[in-house]
Amino acid sequence: MVMATIPSHFRTIPSATWWQRGALPLLIAVMLAITIAINHHTHNEKLTPIIHATQQRYSIPAKVRQHLTLGYNNALAVLYWFGVINDFGGKHTGKINYTTMAEDLNTITILDPYAEHAYYTAATVLTWGMHSTKFGAPLLDRAIKMMPEKWQWPYYRGFYSYLFDHHMRDADRFLAMAAKHPNVPPILIKLAAKMRAEHSGLDTALLFLQQLLKQKQSPILIKQIARQIVQIRTEKVLRALDKVLATIPHWHGDIRQLQQRHIQLPARLPDGGQIIFNPQHQPLSSVEKRRYRLFQPPHYHRGTP
């Protein structure tokens, strides 16, 4: 549900004296002109689409916006936000027209590129409702550009690229971007490292974490990164053992099979644990008791590598 929040930019509206000078009719005329500009392609200036499916409907040419808003961009953005709340607030997701919502959010973020409430709506209601980043991704790209100091935007962008688009390259790139911000949640570091391991391999993920370790100052993050490094080193040992076990015919977890072939298991793993085997006869660490792999939701099919 879209939160009915009044952005702080509303305070930028001039004091009530301008209403007394007859500016209200002028503002109404301005809004009408902008609406026309939003919904119609101009002859003299080619529009650059933000969302391709609606590319000729709502991108405001910069020259038109400069002359028509008269400096009241933020005020108009608030009015458009009220329209979003009125049109979509409280509706069941199945009854929302996401194309129209994307148009409105795009208009708001053109008028006010720092309208965080609009970007959050794109990252939650719009993307989750569609189960796709088709409309949300361009808006999040704008948020990343306008507010590079915030880790949330590349996090949303990367996580949704993985979850909905199954695009590993984009997911890896954006999550790594988010992880490099100071004081990010530890879970984000873990997700970014596993994504890099899945996309580029354990050695690349290890290098990524070692570089992060030099940059972070938070004791909590330093501890989390150090633990991830140990887990990756342990996973490397386990994967080497996987290859050995794959050469044993009819391997069923019997240690005597290893002894007959003079295969020695390491006495201690990098994380301090010993090798144990799960019911599928796969090697694990007695410390973690799980492998260092990225969780894949049911019915997940990997897209672009």
N, C-alpha and C positions, 0 to 999 in steps of 0.2 A: 504494500500500500504506500502511495506517495505521501510523505509526511507534509503536513500543512505548516511548513516553517517559513517565517518571514525572514529573508536574508538580511544581513547587516547592511547591505548596500542600500536598503530602503531609506536609511538615514541620510543618504546623499541628496534626497529630493529637497529642493529649495523650500524656504519657509512659506507660510501661507500668504505672504504679501503678494506673491506673483499671481495668485488666483484673483486677487482684487484688481489686478491690472488688465484683466481680460485675457489672460493666457490660457484659460481652460479651453475655449473654442479652438485656439491655435494648437494645443496639445492633441485634441481630438482629431483635428485635421492632419497633424503629423502622424498619428497612429494609423489613420486611414491610408495615408500615402505609403507608409512603411508596409502595411499589409498588402497593398497592391504590388509593391516592389518585391515582397517576399514570394508572392504567388505567381508572378509573371516574369518571364525572361526578358531582359532589356535588349534593344537592338544594338546599342553601341558598346556593350561590354559583355564579353563571354563569361558566364558564371563558372566557377570552379566547384564541382560538386563535392559535398562532404559525404553524402550517402548516395551511391549511384542509383539506387532504385527510385529515388525521388529528386534527381539532380536538377530538374528545372522548376522546382516548386518553392523552395524556401531559402536558398542561399542568397544573402543580401549583398549586392555589389558594394565594395568599400566606398566608392565615390557617392553612391546614392545614400548610404547610411550616414556618411559624414555631413551631408547637407540637410537631411531630413530629421535627424534625431535632435538637433539643436543642443547637443550636450546632455540630453536626458536618457542616455543609453541604459543606465542602471535602473532608472525608474520604469522604463518600458520593459526591461527584462523582468522586473517584479510583477508587472501587470500580466505578462505572458505566463509567468509562473503560477499566478492565481488561476489563469485559464487551464493550465495543466491539472491543478488540483481539482478544479470544477469538473473537468472532462473525464478524468481517470480515477480520482480519489474514491476509494471504497468499492470499486468495480472488481468483479471476479476476473481473474486473468484471461479466461476464455472470451470475455466480452470487450477486451481492450484492443483498439486498433493501434498496433505497434508502429506502423508506418507514420501515422499522424503524431503519435507521441514522439517519435524520433525527429520529425520535422520541428515540433515545438521546442524540444530540448536543444536542437541545433540552433534555432533562432535565439533562444535565451543565451546560449554560450557564445554566439556571435556578438550579441549586444553587450554581454558581460562575460568576458573570457575567464573570469575568476568565480563564476557562479558554482560553488562546490555542490550545492544541493541538486543542481541539474545533472552534474557529472555522477553523483552518487545514485541518482535515479536511473541514469543510463547503465550504471554498473550493477544495479540490483533488479529493479522492476523490469527494465527493458531487456536486459540480457537473459536473466533467468526466465522471464516469461516466454521468450522466443526460443530458448535453448540454443542460442546462436549469437555470435558476435557481429553478425552482418551489419547491424545498425549501431550497436554499442561501441565497437572497436574504434571507429573514426572519432567519436566523442572522447573516448579515453585517450586516444592519441593527442587530441587537443589539450586535454588536462595535463598530460605528461609534459607537453611543450610549455604550457603556461605556468605550471607549478612543479618544476623539476625537483624541488626540495621535499616533496611528499612521496613516500614510498608506496602509499596505497594505490596510486594510479598504475604504475607498472606491475604491481602485484595483481590487481584485478585483470589487467591486460594479459599477463602471462598465464595466470591460473585458468582463465576462461579459454585461452588459446589451446590449452591442454584438455580441459574438461569437455568443451563443446565442439571445438574445431579439430581436435586431435592433431594439432600442428606443433610438433616437437621443437622445431627450430625457433619459432616465435616464443613458445613457452619458455624455453631455455634462456633466450635473450632477455626477455622482460623480467623474469624472476631473478636472474642474475643482477639486472639493473636495480631491482628493488632491494636485494640483499646487500648491496653496497652502501645503502643509506645508513647513517648512524642510528643506533638504538632501535633497530627493527625487532619485531618479536622473534624469539629463538626458533619457533616453528617455521618461520619463513626461511631462515638459513638452512634448515634441514630440507625443506621442500626444494629450494634452489639447488642444493648440492645433489640431491637424488635426481633431479631433472637433468642436471649436467652429466651425471654418471650414466643415465639412461640414454641421453642423446649423443654424448661425445666420449664416453668411456670412463672407467675408474681413475685412470691416471690424470685425465683432464680435470675431473672433479676434485681430485686431491690437490692439484696445483691451484685451482680456484679457491679452495678453502685455505690453503697456506698463504695465499695473497690476502684474503680477507682477515686472517689472523693478525697480520701486520698492521691492518688499518683500524681495527676495532679497539675501543678503549673500555667498553663496558665489561666488567668481570663476568657477568652472566653470559654475554655473547662469546667471550673468549673461551669460557668453559665449554659452551655448546659446540663451538667450532672445533676445539681440541678433541672432543668426544667423537664428532663426525669424522675427523681425520683417522682416529684409531679404528672406527668402524669400517672405513674404506680399506684400510690396510688389512684388517681381518677378512673382509670380503674377498680381497685379492688372493689370500691364502686358500679360502674355501673354493673359489672358482678354479684355482689350479688343481685342487683335489677333485673337483667335479670332472675335470678332463681325465684324470687317472681312473676314476671309478667308471667312466664311460667305456673304458677299454676292457672291463671285467665282464665276461659273459654271465648273464643271469645274476647280476649283483642284487642281493636281497638283504644287505645290511649285516651279514655275518662277518665279524672281524677275522675269522679264520681264513676267509677268502683273501684278505689282505696279507696275512702272515704267510700263506702259501706262495704268494708272489713277491714276498720280501718288500712289501710296501710299508714304510714307516709313517705313522701319523705324527705330526708335530706335537711335542709334549705340552706346549703352551702357545696360544694364539696371541696376536698383538694386543687384544683387549684384555688379556689375562685369563681368558677362559680356556677350556679344553673342548675338543671336538666331540660332539654327540650327534646322533642321527635321529631325524624325525620319522614318523610312520611311513613316509614315502622313501625312506632310506637315503635322504639327502643330508649332507653334513651341515651342522650348525655350530655356533659357539654356545657354550654352557652359560655365558654371561648374558648375551642378547636373546638367544633362542629364536632368532628370526634372521632372515637374510636381508642384506642391504639392497632393497629393490623399491622402485616407485610403485605405489598403490595404483592399480588400474580398476576403475569402476566396471560393473557388469556391462557387457555388450560394447566394451571399448574397442575401437578399431583404429590403429595408428594411422595418421595421415602423412603429411609431408615430413620426411625425416629431419 
